[in-house]
Amino acid sequence: MAYSGEPILAADLLFRPQHSLIDQSLHSQLGATTTNGDGFGLGWYGEGTEPAVFKSIEPAWNNPNLREVAGQVRTPMLFAHVRASTGTTVQRSNCHPFRHSQWLWMHNGLVRGFHETRRELVMAVDPTLFLDIEGSTDSETLFYLALTFGLVDDPLNAVARAVGFVEKVGRAHGVEAPVQMTVATTDGETLWIFRYSSERQSRSLFFSTEVAKLRALHPDVELLHRLGGRSRIVVSEPLGDLEGAWNEVPESSAGVVRPEGGEIRPFAPISPT
């Protein structure tokens, strides 16, 4: 889940919705696994330019510190993730979101054949970034490849080039469909989202309808009056069944959310020449 907009209390998003991320950690309806209990993480922006992160290998539903923190953190940009490992170790450094300088990154999906391609992928990371890799996941490797290919200056093209590189390396190792991903990344001001897979059957991803439209549809829903007009939420699964609240991100698409508005455009990998 990613939130962008007027500052909001983290608990309002993590615990209070009908199908909150905490509920999804136990009862995912659209994910590859029903239970996501291999750790969790929060990332948020407060004072200064670099975000704070709070991670644990405990299940999100069983961590009292998460409720304590979420009840005190108010932020205009929040990332939250519950993890189901796709094969790498359950350890804190493998929990999302990943952080580098002012950037956050989280990923749902996998790089297929990562055990066979990991060395080649990691060795392509810029030497000035290499030592900052903390964990062993395909998700963090994809993040550092995006940084290597220019995430700071041009996020859309950087992610396209990173995905294109992973696909080229994977297919050279006999992996037919190397990439399965929904990704969210931010520098604290702008939010970028991606939905793509090599087989064009990507994991689910949704974005919320403009708050003003929802208030007109549902004037009696109290939560909508607590959200600011610029509030946008991106989720793997809708947080509830409020009619008109959720819109599916199209297959092979990228989205940009800024304070002044957002847009969705087609996304395609850029293969190395």
N, C-alpha and C positions, 0 to 999 in steps of 0.2 A: 504494500500500500504506500502511495505517495500522496502527500497533501501539499498544496500551494495556495496561499491566499492570506487573508488577515490572520493575525496570530490566534491560535486556537489551543485549548488544553488537550494534550495528547490523549488523556483518558476519554475525552468525548469521542474520539475516533477508534481507540483500541478496545474499549470495554463496553460502551453504551449501545452501539448499533445492534440490531436484531441478529445479524450474521457477521459479527465483528471479526477482526483478524484473530483474536484470541479464540473465538468459537471455531474459526476456520482451521486453527492449528489442531483441533480435535476432530472436526467434522467437515472437512473440505468436500464440496459437492462437484467441483469442476476440475480439480487438480489431478495429477498423475497418481498421487497417493492420498488416501483419506486422512491420514494422521501425519502431521508435520511436527515431530517432537525432537528433532536433532539440533535444537538450539534456536535462538532468536536474536534479533538485533534491532536497535533504534538508532537513527541518526537525525540530528536536528541542528538548527542554527540559532544562536543567541547572541552573545557578545563577541565582537571580533568577526573575522572573515572565515575562520576555519570551524567546521562543524564539530559537535561533540558526538561520541558514539557510546552506546551501552549495549554490551553483548553478553550472552551466557550460553553454555551448552545445555542448560536445563530446559525442559519444555516451557513454552510461554505460559501455559495454563497453570503451571506449578511453581511460579517464581514470585514470591511476595514483594521482592524489591522492584519488579516491573510495575506493579500497581502503585507502589510508593512514588516512584520516579514519574510515572505517567500523570499522577495527580498533581504534580508540581511544575511540569514542563509546559510552557506556553510558547509556541513558535509559529513563524509564518511558513516554514518549510520542514516537513516531517517525512522521514522514510522509516518504514517498519517492515520486517521480514521474518517469516517463520520458515525453518529449514527442514527439508527431508533430504538427507544425503543421497547423492547418486553414485557413491562409491568411495569418496575421499573421507578422511578421518573426521570424527566428531570432536572438534576442538574449537576454542574460542576464535582463533585466527581464521577459521574457515566459515564463521558466521557472517552473514550480510547485515548491514551494508558495509562495503569496503570504502576506505577513505584514503585520499591522497591530496595533500594540501587542502584547498577549499572544495574539493570535489567529493561527492558520494556516488556510489554505484551499487545496484543490486540486480540480480538476475534470477529468473525462474526458467528452468530447462536444463540443458546439458550440452557439452561438446562430446559427441560420440567418438569413441576410439581415443579418448584423452590419454589413456595409459600408454598407447603406442605413439602418440604424436606430441606428448607433453614436452619432451626435451627440445624438439624443433620449435615448438611454439614459444616456450619460455626463452630460448636463446635468441629469438627475434625481438625481444623487448629491449628498448634502448638501454645501453649500459648505465646511463645516469639514473634510470628508474629501477633497474634490476634489484638492487639491494633493498628496496622498499617493499618488495613482495614479502608478505608475512606468512601466508598459508600455502596450501597445496591444491586448491580447487581450480577447476576449469573456469569458474566464474571470475575469480580474481585474475587469472591469466588473461581472460578476454578483456577485462578492465585495463590491464597494463598494456595490452596490445593497442587498445583504443587510444590510450595516452600516447603511446609511441607514434601512432599514425595521426596525431594532431587534435586530440579531443579538446584541448584548452582553446584552440583557435577556431575549430570548425567541427562541432560535435557530430553533425549528421554525416558528413563525409568520412570522418575518422572512424565511426562505428561501421560504416559501409566498407571501408578498406580493411578493418580488422576482421569482419565477418568473411569478406572475400579471401583474405589470407588463410583463415582457419579452414574454409572449405577447400582451398587448393591443397593445403598440407594434408587434410583428412583424406581427400580423394586419392592423393598420391600413395596413401597407405591402405587403399582399398575400402575406405569408409564411404558408403553410398550417400548418406545424408548426414553430414557432420554437425550441423548447427540446429539446435532447437532453443528458441529464446523468446522471452519477453524481458525487456531491460528498462530500467529507469535510472537516469543519471542527472545530476544537478551541480551547479556551481554556487548554489544558495540564492540565486536571483531568478534563473530560468530553469525549467524542468523539461527534459527531453525523454520521450518514451519510444520504445521500439517493439514491434511484434513481427517476428519473422522466423521461418524454419526452412531448411533446405528442401524438405518435402512438401512445403506449403500447407502444412497442417499444424499450425502453431498453437501453443498453450493459450488459454483464454486471457483476455485483457479488456477492461472496461474503463470509461471515463464518465464523470458525473455531468449531468445537465446543468446549465447556468442556473444559479440560485434564484434569480428573479423569475424565471419561467416556472421553477418548482414552487415558489411561493404562490404564484397565481393559480397553479394547479391544486395545491394543497395548503390553503391559507390557515388551516387549523393545526398544522404540524409545527410544534414548538421549536424543534431543532433547527428548522430552516430559518427561523427568525434570529437564531444565535450565530448563524454563519454569515460572514461578510459577502458582499456582492461579487468579490473576485475569487471566492473559494472554489477550487477544483480538486477532485479526488480521483486518483487512478488506482485501480484495484485488479487483482487477478480474478476475484469473484465479487459480485455485488454485495454490499453491506446490509441489504434488506430488500424488500419486495415493493417498495414505494413506486407506484406507477409513474413512468416517464422519467425516473431518476437516473437510469443507467443506459449507456450507449456502448456497443461493442466496437473496439478499435478494429478496423478492417485488417484482413490478412495482408502481410507484407506492407506494413505502413509504419511511419514514424510521426510522432506528434511533438509539438512545441507548445509549452504553456508559459506565458509571460504575464506580468501584472496587467498589461494592457489588453490581453486576450490570448487566443491560441489558434492553432491550425493543425490539420492532419494532412500528410502528403504521402505519396507512394515511397516505398523503401526497397532498394535492391542492392545487393553486395557489389563492391568494386573489386574485381579480381586483379591480382598483381600481374604486370606484364612481364 
